[in-house]
């Protein structure tokens, strides 16, 4: 459960902004969107491999 203490005299908009930031960090929305459709394990593996190749190319360009 997310708890956002509101300090005396604090603007409610600022407290709401802190709540939204904490909620985003929990990853609930990202997990919900990911679960809305089924991805085959082979597709997931392929995407991870492509991402690893992309990251490796970026690291090689840095050097």
Secondary structure as UniProt FT lines:
FT   TURN            8..9
FT   HELIX           12..26
FT   HELIX           28..35
FT   HELIX           41..62
//
